[in-house]
Amino acid sequence: MQSQDAIEQQYNEAVDALVEKVQRDPHVLAAIVAGSFSYAQVWEKSDLDVELIGRDAIRPTQSFFSLVENGVNIHASITPRNAFKQNIESAQQGSFMHSYFSHSTLLFSRDDSIQEWYDKNANRNNIGERDKQFQLLNVVASTLPSLVYAEKQFYVNKDCLTCFLTLLNVVQELARIEVLLNDEIPAREVIQPALRYNPDFFNRVYTDLINCEKNEAVIQDALDAINSYLDARQFIFQPVLDYLAEQKAPRTITELNADLGRISHNSEGISEFDDESLDLVCQWLTWKGIIRQVAMPMKLTAKSQIAVEEPAYYYDGTDVKADQARLKGDIHTQIHQAVENLTDTLEQDMYVVAAILTNNLAEDNVWEKTAVHITLILRDGTKFKQKQYQLIEEGIPILVQLHTRSEYRKLLDRTLQGSTLHSILAESRVLFSKDSLFSVDGDANFTIGDPSCLQVGERDKYSQLLNAAAFATTVLAKAEKWFHLKQDYDYTFLYLTYMVRQLARIEVLMHGETPRRKVIPQALKHNPSFFNAVFTDIIDKPKDEAMLRAALEQVDMYLEDNLQTLFKPLLDFLEESGEERTITDIYMHFGKRELALELACEWLAQKGVIEQFSAPIRLTKDSKVSVEEPAYYFDANNPFL
């Protein structure tokens, strides 16, 4: 292995080489590097993320490039100057885009306006109160779905392990909140600064939780701590409360989404606020007894004569007793009655041709916070304003997604067997249908609601395996970085949990099955020795160097042992070519530009399975200067395989 000094020198030389080339291209005005290199944390498996800014009239040969310099892989995108200006100025302070630029380095600029925009907006200490308020609301909105799912796993399914894994996602979002509250722009690795700001809480729900037995008492304590953390910070929800207080009357969720979205616009008129996430925010505030929920009629399409109901909310600043009535009855019966009533109503709408229930409403899988998910298929040509609506029926929240018949047919036809969507559709239930496409004899790739369709065909299996393996290798590299370079064993384990979920998908797919949401138990049935070694046997133990080193080595060996299967489509293409093929050639052959293809090639090259070379490529149609993109060669008779 190279020394850290040698690695850093290699990366610096790679950046210098790229800058020297693109500076000679008059169509490129500036270059920005982000990621590990920008804050001096590269290691031997790092890649570089580079943003190139071109002239406004630039004609790029493609928007995203895979490049290579001095043996270093570079992921580069090229953006016209005006589009770059819009992106950087419209980025809400504290958002992902703001974080990306605030943790970047401007390599060069031949345009003073770009330098000015960058200096003004790419400032990690530049976060105003207004943007911080809306970004906090954004983050908590993305946190609540995972928290509700974790609670369901614990209280309903009695599944401490899945609850724990879900809580790790919750804790990362809460870490973003903690960092924002301390006026810092969250970076990708956000738990470390959160631990500095609030060690008592994050040690309790992260460090201590990772390193102890995951029993009922421990998980209950973590859930209590997280709920207390949010309860103590109800000011995060203030934009919603302020808006509702100003209205002085109930406002539907559709109105709230539209109006609050406009309020959150920045000076450029662009908002990054995820308005659909307000649905659960308002439900959460209702559960907490902070706001009131009522129902108001609405029509799904422009010409519908049949009305359904959507939730509306009212807030006057007075305490509202939390509604616990639903807890006292038979929630399973109430949910199914609500679905039946809504189905009867929807069936009368001449523009709705089918309704499909897409979540599991079995008695042992529902509770008072369950939301029903229904997909509605509309007649072709039907006009509707939104793709998704939050409805309510007898107090039960029902999320409906709208598709025209032709759109949905295309969705079915392009759904790969073994994908998440395939799993959902195969276990869905048709509530009613006026169309043969959704009948038992439908002619789509697979029948909705037929669990026997969960078997995966060979072609789709290899496509899914390639994607899953490529991302598993990426997560492995990050876990290895935090193990070898940072010696942060808790964070190494966090990445290991992500990796095990990908490997579980791989194991299930290799057995011709469709991965379910709880995929680790599926994989354990097929390969208990491996998944016990890298997951089950270490989950409840304090994490140390020897344990994690052994787990990472076994993961690496698992990928190596199965690489001929995992990367079969890619290796077959390279073998049949019999010559070097550029990454652009590979993208063209597979008919799509997917990061998975690039990541797969990089990992296979690191392992010596394929050889990496370079080939010239022009960034724009008018460029006279070339940069280098990777090219790959595979010899199936390589004696070292």
Disulfide bonds with the S-S distance in Angstrom:
none
